[in-house]
């Protein structure tokens, strides 16, 4: 309900008329808003090499709420813009409209002005046009309308198939990894074909024709593929050693918490007897997603205690999430595996389990994105993605620009140090001590999982998370 009040409050501010008047008396400078990155591209336009960092999102709620929260927010914000600022804007607007080398429509100028309004706030606030807003929503729901294929766009506009999803219409139609799609519905693909939702999207039940070049085939293949609602799974799990489970969470979508609970129940059944003796939760390179899903997953592994709190300038939007009774692992050890790509909601989960002494954190320092974004839909289908709060771990620590330092650091020799972190983004919300933190490592492959399983094994035996220290080397014999 508090998230709904925040959304309504912000929406009411967007709707307020601009009052032209003299500047009001000076007031204390408000705290700057915070940061989030562009949404992940949807699978049918995804280049695996360009995964975007994620965001903790409080989507606009549909709850019917009173006007008290909105009124309080409106009173707190100064809605009157000084006349000299309005005059300066109009002068620049008219100068550009009259003097730019190319004629620019009023609509394009206003769109550019709105984008500029958000550009310098932080790296995560942004103006989303309708197609971008739809893709953003798809990233949080984990579902979209298409044929179920992951592709990489090539410079000429064609698409190389990375892989068709298991059981998808693309797989049933015979599309294979390595195929190159050169035309859709008889139209040759160009870079412009990928504007908006992309050439393969469309309503469920419709068909799309694709022209495919395949190695070993002399002629292009013409395939017809039916579109469906495609769901991108974010959770998978397995038994890695007898009694020890492994769950990989790729992102936090609307159904991620439900899928996590179902996967954990399945693994407990497969373990037999009294169920799992321990669990590894793999959050490496998880860019984040829905904050509510992260809270639910942390709650599934906690019996009590705080999970996360959010604090913004509009106090009506401040929230605090606490665990409810019912630890699905019944107190048995948990290890959380993180790396430099673990951001946002991933850091919420790791921070909650660490501060409650519920899990050992293994891996490398996390990304350090400690801000929440609210999506504010506009009447034309566009949306504003606005940073509205910072989040804090149960111990009251902000992760913003600092990240989470693991209890057990994996020094993966040869693994690259991440080329970026929240603290390296231009215009990020600064934090005390960030200059002393270097980006962590990107931990790919199975070796980090083996290290996490090793830590889990020690915990299950009543030992510490860290391996025992190596005995000191014997001193060299003194010369006789």
N, C-alpha and C positions, 0 to 999 in steps of 0.2 A: 504494500500500500504506500509506503514511503517513496518507493521509486515512482509510483504513479503520481504522487504529489509533486515530485521534482519535475517530471515530464510536463505536467499541467502548468506548473509555475513557469518553466522556461518557455513553453508554448505561448503562455499569456504575455510574456515579455516580447516575443516575436511579433505579437499582434498589436502591441501598444502603438498608438500614433506618436510620431516624432513631434515634440513640442519645441518650437523655435523661441528661445528666450536667452536672457543673459546668463552667464555661468553662475551656478549656485555657489554658496560658500565652500571653501576648500574642505575636502573630507579626506580621511586616511586612505592611502592607496590600497586598493583591494589586492588580495593575493592572486597571482597570475594563474590562469587555468593550466590544465595539464595535457598529456600527450598520448597519442595512439597512431598507429600506422595505417596505410591503406589496407583495405580488406583483401583476403586471399582471392586470387582469381578462381573462378569456377572451373571444375575439372576439364570441361571441354575446351578451355582456352589456356590451360595451365602449362607453363614451362617449368619442369621440375627444378631447374637451376635458379628459379626466381621466386622461391617461396617468400611471401611477405610476412613480416612480423605481425602477430595478432593483436587483438584488443579485447579488453574486458568491456562488454557492452551491456547497458541497461536499455533494452528496446522500449519504444514508446508503449505504454500500457493502455489497455482499453477499459480499465476500471472506471466506474463513475465515482468521482470524489467531490468533496465540498470545495468551496472557493477560498477557504481560509488560508490554505497553503499557498495558493497562487497569489492571493492578495499580499501575504507577508513577503513573498519573494519580490513582487512588484514594488512594494514599498522600500525594500532593502536595496534594490538596484536603482540607480539613478537613470530614469528613462528620458529625462530631458537633455537634449544635445545642445551645446552652446551654439548660438547663432553664427559666430565667426567660423566654426568648424563646418557648418552647413554651407556657408558662403564659399569657403575655400573648395569644398567638394564640387559645388556647382560650377565654379570657375574652371576647374580642371576638366570636368566633364564636358563643358561647352567647348573648351579649347581643343580637346582631343576630337570631338565630333566635327568641329569645323576645320581643323588644320591637319589631321593625320593624312599621310600620303594616300592611303586607301580609305574609301568610305566605310564607316563602321556604323552598324545599326544601333539604335538606342538600347535594344534588348541585349545585344552582345556586350555593349559597354557596361550595362548594369550587372550582367552575369559576371563579367571580369571584376567589377567592383566588389561584388559579394564574395567571390573567391579570395580577393585580396584582403577582405575584412578578417578572414580566418587564417590566412596564410602565415602570418607572423606570430600567431598565438603560441603555437607549439607544434611539434612534428605530427601530431595525431588528429587535431581538429581539421575538418575539411568540409567543403561543399560538394555534395554528391549529386550529379545529374541522375535522372530517372534510371538509366541503365546501370549506373554504378550503384545506386541505392538498392536496386533489385539484386545485383550480384552480391552486395553486402549482406542482404537478408538471407540469400541462399547459403552464404558461408556460415551463418549462424544456425540455420535450420538443418543443414546437411542434406537438403533435397533440392532438386532442380528438374526441369523438363527438358529431356534430350535423349541421346541414344546410348549414353553410358560408356564413353571412351575418353581416355586421357591422351591429349595430343600436345605436340610442341610446334608452335608456329614457325615456319621457315621464312627467310627474308622475302621470297617472292609471293608470300601469302598462302602457299599450300601448307598442309599440316602433316607432320609425321606422327604416326600412331605410336605412343609410348606403350600403351596396353589397353585392351578393352576390359571393362570390369566383368568379373565372374557373373554369369547368368544374365548379362545385360543384352538389350536388343542388338547392339553392335557385335557382340560375340556370337549371338545366334545367327546373325546375318553373314557371318564368315569373315568379319574384319579381324586382322591379325596385327600383332606387334611388328613394327617395321614398315607397314603399309604407308604409302604417301597419298593423302586425299588431295586431289588437284582441282576438283570441281564439285559443286553442290547444286543439285537440280539443274544440271546442264550449264551452270554459270561458272566460268573459270575463277578460281579464288585469287584475290589480290589482297594486299595489306588492308585496303578499305573494307574488305568483306568482314573483318573482325570487329568493326565498330559496333557498339551496342552489345547485344546479347550473344552475338556470334552466329555463324551460318548454320550450325547444327541444331540450334535450339528451336523449340516450337511446341504447340499444344499437344498433350498426350493423345494418342490415337491417330495422329497424322503420320504420314510417311515422308521420308526425305530420300532423294537419290544421290548417291555418292559415286564419284569416279575415282578409282583406286589404281595406283601404280604399285605393282608387287614384283619384287625380285624373282626372276625365273619365269615370269609371265611375259609373253611377247606383246600382248595387247592390254590396254587398260581394262580393268574390270568395272562393270556397271552393277552396283548393288542397291537394293531398296531396303531401307531400315525404318522400322516403326519407332516412333518416339513414345517414351513412357516417363513417369515420374521416377527419377533415379535417386536413390538414397546412397550417400557416401558414408560408409561405416567409419567410425572414429575409434572403436575399441576392438582389440583382439587379445586373446589370452591362451595360454598353454601351460602344461606341467613341464618344468624344465628339469627337475630332479624329483625323486620320490618325496612327496609331501610339500614341495616348494612350488608355488605358482608364480606365473609371470603374466602381467597385464600391460599391454602397450596402449596408451591413450595418445592419439595423433593430434586431436584438437578438442575443444569443448563446444559441442553443438547442443541443440535443444534436447536430443535424445541420449546424449552421452552418459548421463548419470544412470538412466534406466538400463542402458546397455552394459555399463560397468557392473551394476548389481546383478544382472542376469549372467554375465561372464563369471563373476565371482561365485555365484551359486553353482554354476556348472563345474568350475574347477574344484570346489569343495566336494561335489559329488564324485568327480573323477578321482580325487585323492583317496576316497574310501575312508572307512573307520570314522574318526572324529574330524575329518576334513583336513584342510591345509595346515601345515605346521608354520608356514611363513609365506609372505607375499612380496614380490618386487613390483613396484609401479613405475613403469618407464615413461618419463615425461621429456625425454631428449628431443630437442628441436620442435617441441610443441609450442606453437605461437600464441596460444590462448584461445579466446572465444567468449562464450557466455559466462559471466560471473556466477550466475545462479547454478549452472551445472557444476562448476568447481566447488561451490559451497556444498552441494548435495553429496559429492564424492568424498569430500573431507568428512562430512557428517557420517557417512557410511563406515568410516574407519575410526571414529571417535565415540566415546561413551558420554563425554561431557566436555565443557570448556568452550572458549571462544574460537571462532574460525577466522573471521576477518571483519574489519570495520572500514567504512568509507566516510571521508570527511571532505566537504566542499565549502564553497563560500556561501551558498544558499543552504542554511542549516536544516531546512525542511527535508532536504535530500540525504542528510546523514543517516547512515544505517549501521547496525551491528548485527552480525550473524553468529549464533551460538549453536553448539551441537545438541542434539537430542539423544536420549538413551537408545542404545542399540548399535554396538560395534559388530559389524559383519564378520570381522576376523577374531572376535572374542578375546581380544587382548594379545593375540599371537603376533610375533614380530613382523614389522613392515619396513622395507627399504625403498626409498624413493630415489630414482636415478635421474639426474638432471645434467644439462650442459649449457653452453653459451647460447643456444637457441631456445632454451626454455624461458618463456616470457608470460607476463600478464597472469591469466588464470592459473597457469602452471606454477607460478611463484606463490599464488594464494594457497594452493594445496600444499606445496612444500613448506611454506612458512607456518601454516596452521598445524601440520603434523609435527614439525620440529619444535615449535614453541610449547606444544602440549606434551613433549617428550614421548610422542607416539611412534615416531619413525626416525630412522637414521637416514640422513641425506648423503648420497654418494654421487660423485661426479666432478663437475667443474662449475665455477661461478656462473650464475644465471644472468639473463639479459639485463634485468633491472628496470622493467617497465611497470611502474607502480601507480598507474592512473586508470580511471574509469571513463568511458565515453558513453554519452547518451545520444541516441538517434532520434532526431526531431523531424518527422515528415512534414513536407510543405504541400500546399494545395495543388501544385502543378505536377506532383509525382517526384520532384527532387527532394533532397533531405539535407539537413545539417547534422554532421557528426561532430559533437562538441565535447571536449574534455570538461567534466563537471566535478570530479572528486579525485583525491588520492586514496589509496587503500593502505591499511595498516595491519600488521600481523597481530595475533592475540597479545603478544608482549608489548604492543604499542610502537613497533618499529616500522618505519616506512621503507619500502624496498626501492622506491624511486631513485634511479641512477646509481644504486648501490648493488642491487641483486642479492642473492642468497649465497653465502659461502657454505659449501658442503661440510658435513662432519668428517667425511673421509674423501679427500681430494685424490682423484685419479690423474696422475701425470702420464698421459698417453704420449709417450715419446713418438715424435713424428706427426702427431695430430695437429692440425693447424689451430693457431689462436684466432678466434673470431675477428674479422676485420672491422666489426662494429659492435656497439652495445648502446644501450639507451644513453649513456653518458657521452657518447661520441656524436649523437645526433645534433645538428644545428638547432638552436632554440629550445633544447630540452629543459625541463624543470630541474634546476640544479639542486644538489643535496650536499650537505656538509660531509667531507671525507671522500667524495667521489674521485678526487684527483689521485687518491692513493690506491684506487682499484683499477686493475687492468682487465680487459675483456678475457673471459674464460676460453676454454678450448671447445671445439666441436668434436664430440665423441661419437664417432660412427662405429658400426660393426658390432661383433659379438664380444670382444674383449671387455668392454665396460659392463656388459650383462654378466659375464663370468665373475667380475670383481664384485658386483652387487649381490650375486648369489653367494659368493664367499662370505660377504658381510652378514647375509641373512643366516647362513649356516652357523656362524659364530654366535649370533644373537639367540638362535634357537637352542643352542647348547648352554645358554646362560652367560656367555662371554660378552666382550665389548664389540662394537661395530668395527673398530680399527684392528688390523692384524697385529700380532705381537711384534715388538721391536726386534730387529735382528741383533743377535749377540755381538758384542764388540769383538773386533778382530784381535787375536792374541798378539801381545807385544813381541817384537822381534828380540831374539836372544842377544844379550850384550856381548860384544867381542871379548874373547878370553885372552 
